[in-house]
Amino acid sequence: RQRVLRRLLRKYRQQKKIDKHLYHFFYRHAKGNMYKNKRVLVEAIHKMKAEQVKAKTLLEQSEARQEKAKLQKKKRALKKEEVLKTGGK
């Protein structure tokens, strides 16, 4: 079983399905007897990759929201300045 899991991890790394950090994480867990068979390991890999993708999209969305808020704040400040210059008319 140990050889099967390590072989699978090597194959996934060579196919670029997992990066070296994920490889190392799963290799250490496989060595520590965390996965009882290949199917469980594959499910764990898919779950971890899905979590990473979700975290990345959430980060991008929050950055976009912050950028939008900055633009709105600038726009409001400019409008306020303009109103003050014209004398509140």
BAVO-649952 format. One line per field, with one value per atom (N, C-alpha, C): residue number from 1; residue in three letters; atom name; x, y, z. Coordinates in steps of 0.1 Angstrom, whole numbers, plus 5000, padded with zeros to 4 digits. Layout:
N
k <- c(NUM; ...)
r <- c(ala; ...)
a <- c(CA; ...)
x <- c(X; ...)
y <- c(Y; ...)
z <- c(Z; ...)
This chain:
89
k <- c(1; 1; 1; 2; 2; 2; 3; 3; 3; 4; 4; 4; 5; 5; 5; 6; 6; 6; 7; 7; 7; 8; 8; 8; 9; 9; 9; 10; 10; 10; 11; 11; 11; 12; 12; 12; 13; 13; 13; 14; 14; 14; 15; 15; 15; 16; 16; 16; 17; 17; 17; 18; 18; 18; 19; 19; 19; 20; 20; 20; 21; 21; 21; 22; 22; 22; 23; 23; 23; 24; 24; 24; 25; 25; 25; 26; 26; 26; 27; 27; 27; 28; 28; 28; 29; 29; 29; 30; 30; 30; 31; 31; 31; 32; 32; 32; 33; 33; 33; 34; 34; 34; 35; 35; 35; 36; 36; 36; 37; 37; 37; 38; 38; 38; 39; 39; 39; 40; 40; 40; 41; 41; 41; 42; 42; 42; 43; 43; 43; 44; 44; 44; 45; 45; 45; 46; 46; 46; 47; 47; 47; 48; 48; 48; 49; 49; 49; 50; 50; 50; 51; 51; 51; 52; 52; 52; 53; 53; 53; 54; 54; 54; 55; 55; 55; 56; 56; 56; 57; 57; 57; 58; 58; 58; 59; 59; 59; 60; 60; 60; 61; 61; 61; 62; 62; 62; 63; 63; 63; 64; 64; 64; 65; 65; 65; 66; 66; 66; 67; 67; 67; 68; 68; 68; 69; 69; 69; 70; 70; 70; 71; 71; 71; 72; 72; 72; 73; 73; 73; 74; 74; 74; 75; 75; 75; 76; 76; 76; 77; 77; 77; 78; 78; 78; 79; 79; 79; 80; 80; 80; 81; 81; 81; 82; 82; 82; 83; 83; 83; 84; 84; 84; 85; 85; 85; 86; 86; 86; 87; 87; 87; 88; 88; 88; 89; 89; 89)
r <- c(arg; arg; arg; gln; gln; gln; arg; arg; arg; val; val; val; leu; leu; leu; arg; arg; arg; arg; arg; arg; leu; leu; leu; leu; leu; leu; arg; arg; arg; lys; lys; lys; tyr; tyr; tyr; arg; arg; arg; gln; gln; gln; gln; gln; gln; lys; lys; lys; lys; lys; lys; ile; ile; ile; asp; asp; asp; lys; lys; lys; his; his; his; leu; leu; leu; tyr; tyr; tyr; his; his; his; phe; phe; phe; phe; phe; phe; tyr; tyr; tyr; arg; arg; arg; his; his; his; ala; ala; ala; lys; lys; lys; gly; gly; gly; asn; asn; asn; met; met; met; tyr; tyr; tyr; lys; lys; lys; asn; asn; asn; lys; lys; lys; arg; arg; arg; val; val; val; leu; leu; leu; val; val; val; glu; glu; glu; ala; ala; ala; ile; ile; ile; his; his; his; lys; lys; lys; met; met; met; lys; lys; lys; ala; ala; ala; glu; glu; glu; gln; gln; gln; val; val; val; lys; lys; lys; ala; ala; ala; lys; lys; lys; thr; thr; thr; leu; leu; leu; leu; leu; leu; glu; glu; glu; gln; gln; gln; ser; ser; ser; glu; glu; glu; ala; ala; ala; arg; arg; arg; gln; gln; gln; glu; glu; glu; lys; lys; lys; ala; ala; ala; lys; lys; lys; leu; leu; leu; gln; gln; gln; lys; lys; lys; lys; lys; lys; lys; lys; lys; arg; arg; arg; ala; ala; ala; leu; leu; leu; lys; lys; lys; lys; lys; lys; glu; glu; glu; glu; glu; glu; val; val; val; leu; leu; leu; lys; lys; lys; thr; thr; thr; gly; gly; gly; gly; gly; gly; lys; lys; lys)
a <- c(N; CA; C; N; CA; C; N; CA; C; N; CA; C; N; CA; C; N; CA; C; N; CA; C; N; CA; C; N; CA; C; N; CA; C; N; CA; C; N; CA; C; N; CA; C; N; CA; C; N; CA; C; N; CA; C; N; CA; C; N; CA; C; N; CA; C; N; CA; C; N; CA; C; N; CA; C; N; CA; C; N; CA; C; N; CA; C; N; CA; C; N; CA; C; N; CA; C; N; CA; C; N; CA; C; N; CA; C; N; CA; C; N; CA; C; N; CA; C; N; CA; C; N; CA; C; N; CA; C; N; CA; C; N; CA; C; N; CA; C; N; CA; C; N; CA; C; N; CA; C; N; CA; C; N; CA; C; N; CA; C; N; CA; C; N; CA; C; N; CA; C; N; CA; C; N; CA; C; N; CA; C; N; CA; C; N; CA; C; N; CA; C; N; CA; C; N; CA; C; N; CA; C; N; CA; C; N; CA; C; N; CA; C; N; CA; C; N; CA; C; N; CA; C; N; CA; C; N; CA; C; N; CA; C; N; CA; C; N; CA; C; N; CA; C; N; CA; C; N; CA; C; N; CA; C; N; CA; C; N; CA; C; N; CA; C; N; CA; C; N; CA; C; N; CA; C; N; CA; C; N; CA; C; N; CA; C; N; CA; C; N; CA; C; N; CA; C; N; CA; C; N; CA; C; N; CA; C; N; CA; C)
x <- c(5008; 5000; 5009; 5019; 5028; 5034; 5038; 5044; 5034; 5022; 5011; 5008; 5007; 5004; 5015; 5028; 5039; 5040; 5037; 5038; 5027; 5015; 5005; 5009; 5014; 5019; 5029; 5039; 5049; 5043; 5034; 5027; 5019; 5012; 5005; 5014; 5025; 5035; 5041; 5044; 5050; 5040; 5027; 5016; 5012; 5018; 5015; 5001; 4995; 4982; 4983; 4995; 4998; 5012; 5013; 5026; 5035; 5047; 5057; 5052; 5045; 5041; 5030; 5020; 5010; 5016; 5025; 5032; 5038; 5046; 5053; 5043; 5032; 5022; 5016; 5012; 5005; 5015; 5028; 5038; 5040; 5041; 5043; 5031; 5019; 5007; 5006; 5010; 5010; 5020; 5031; 5041; 5036; 5028; 5022; 5010; 5006; 4995; 4981; 4980; 4967; 4957; 4962; 4953; 4953; 4941; 4941; 4942; 4939; 4940; 4941; 4943; 4945; 4933; 4921; 4909; 4908; 4911; 4910; 4920; 4932; 4942; 4938; 4932; 4928; 4917; 4908; 4897; 4902; 4912; 4919; 4925; 4932; 4939; 4928; 4917; 4907; 4901; 4899; 4893; 4902; 4915; 4925; 4926; 4926; 4927; 4914; 4903; 4890; 4890; 4896; 4896; 4906; 4917; 4926; 4920; 4913; 4906; 4896; 4888; 4878; 4884; 4895; 4902; 4907; 4912; 4918; 4907; 4895; 4884; 4879; 4878; 4873; 4883; 4896; 4906; 4904; 4903; 4901; 4889; 4878; 4865; 4867; 4873; 4875; 4884; 4894; 4903; 4895; 4886; 4878; 4869; 4863; 4854; 4861; 4873; 4881; 4884; 4888; 4891; 4879; 4868; 4856; 4852; 4854; 4851; 4861; 4873; 4883; 4878; 4874; 4870; 4858; 4848; 4836; 4840; 4849; 4853; 4860; 4868; 4875; 4864; 4855; 4844; 4836; 4832; 4825; 4833; 4846; 4854; 4855; 4856; 4857; 4844; 4833; 4820; 4818; 4822; 4821; 4830; 4842; 4851; 4844; 4838; 4832; 4820; 4813; 4801; 4806; 4817; 4823; 4828; 4834; 4840; 4829; 4818; 4807; 4798; 4801; 4794; 4781; 4779; 4767; 4755; 4756; 4745; 4740)
y <- c(4988; 5000; 5013; 5012; 5024; 5027; 5017; 5020; 5025; 5020; 5024; 5039; 5043; 5057; 5066; 5062; 5070; 5071; 5060; 5060; 5069; 5069; 5078; 5093; 5096; 5109; 5114; 5105; 5108; 5111; 5103; 5104; 5117; 5121; 5133; 5145; 5144; 5156; 5157; 5146; 5147; 5152; 5149; 5154; 5168; 5174; 5187; 5189; 5177; 5178; 5184; 5181; 5187; 5194; 5204; 5211; 5204; 5209; 5203; 5204; 5214; 5216; 5206; 5204; 5194; 5180; 5178; 5165; 5162; 5171; 5169; 5167; 5175; 5173; 5159; 5155; 5142; 5130; 5132; 5122; 5119; 5130; 5128; 5122; 5125; 5119; 5104; 5101; 5087; 5079; 5085; 5078; 5076; 5086; 5085; 5076; 5069; 5060; 5067; 5078; 5086; 5081; 5074; 5070; 5055; 5049; 5034; 5028; 5036; 5031; 5043; 5039; 5049; 5058; 5052; 5060; 5071; 5068; 5078; 5089; 5085; 5095; 5105; 5099; 5107; 5116; 5112; 5120; 5132; 5129; 5139; 5150; 5145; 5155; 5164; 5158; 5166; 5176; 5171; 5180; 5192; 5189; 5200; 5210; 5204; 5213; 5222; 5216; 5224; 5235; 5232; 5242; 5254; 5250; 5260; 5269; 5263; 5271; 5280; 5275; 5283; 5295; 5292; 5303; 5314; 5309; 5319; 5328; 5322; 5330; 5339; 5335; 5344; 5356; 5353; 5364; 5374; 5368; 5377; 5386; 5380; 5387; 5398; 5395; 5405; 5417; 5413; 5424; 5433; 5427; 5434; 5443; 5438; 5446; 5458; 5456; 5467; 5477; 5473; 5482; 5491; 5484; 5491; 5502; 5498; 5507; 5519; 5517; 5528; 5538; 5532; 5541; 5549; 5543; 5550; 5561; 5558; 5568; 5580; 5577; 5588; 5596; 5590; 5596; 5606; 5600; 5608; 5620; 5619; 5630; 5640; 5636; 5646; 5654; 5647; 5653; 5663; 5659; 5668; 5681; 5679; 5690; 5699; 5694; 5701; 5710; 5704; 5711; 5722; 5720; 5731; 5742; 5739; 5749; 5758; 5752; 5759; 5767; 5764; 5772; 5765; 5753; 5746; 5748; 5752; 5755; 5743)
z <- c(5000; 5000; 5000; 5008; 5009; 4995; 4988; 4975; 4965; 4966; 4957; 4959; 4971; 4974; 4969; 4972; 4968; 4953; 4946; 4932; 4926; 4932; 4927; 4929; 4941; 4943; 4933; 4930; 4921; 4907; 4903; 4890; 4889; 4900; 4900; 4899; 4906; 4906; 4892; 4885; 4872; 4862; 4864; 4855; 4858; 4868; 4873; 4879; 4884; 4890; 4904; 4910; 4923; 4923; 4931; 4931; 4942; 4943; 4952; 4967; 4970; 4984; 4987; 4979; 4981; 4981; 4972; 4971; 4985; 4990; 5003; 5014; 5014; 5025; 5024; 5012; 5011; 5013; 5009; 5011; 5025; 5033; 5048; 5054; 5050; 5055; 5051; 5039; 5034; 5043; 5046; 5054; 5068; 5073; 5086; 5087; 5076; 5076; 5077; 5071; 5072; 5061; 5051; 5040; 5039; 5040; 5040; 5027; 5016; 5002; 4993; 4980; 4970; 4968; 4968; 4966; 4977; 4989; 5000; 4997; 4993; 4990; 4978; 4968; 4956; 4961; 4969; 4974; 4982; 4990; 4999; 4990; 4979; 4970; 4963; 4959; 4952; 4962; 4974; 4984; 4987; 4989; 4992; 4980; 4968; 4956; 4955; 4958; 4957; 4968; 4980; 4990; 4986; 4980; 4975; 4965; 4955; 4945; 4951; 4960; 4967; 4975; 4982; 4989; 4980; 4968; 4959; 4953; 4949; 4944; 4954; 4967; 4977; 4979; 4978; 4980; 4968; 4956; 4945; 4946; 4950; 4952; 4962; 4973; 4984; 4979; 4971; 4966; 4956; 4948; 4939; 4946; 4957; 4965; 4971; 4976; 4982; 4972; 4960; 4949; 4946; 4945; 4941; 4952; 4965; 4976; 4975; 4972; 4971; 4960; 4948; 4938; 4942; 4948; 4953; 4963; 4972; 4982; 4975; 4965; 4957; 4950; 4944; 4936; 4945; 4957; 4967; 4971; 4974; 4978; 4968; 4955; 4944; 4943; 4944; 4943; 4955; 4967; 4978; 4976; 4971; 4968; 4958; 4948; 4937; 4943; 4952; 4958; 4966; 4974; 4982; 4974; 4962; 4953; 4947; 4943; 4937; 4947; 4960; 4970; 4974; 4972; 4977; 4968; 4956; 4947; 4941)
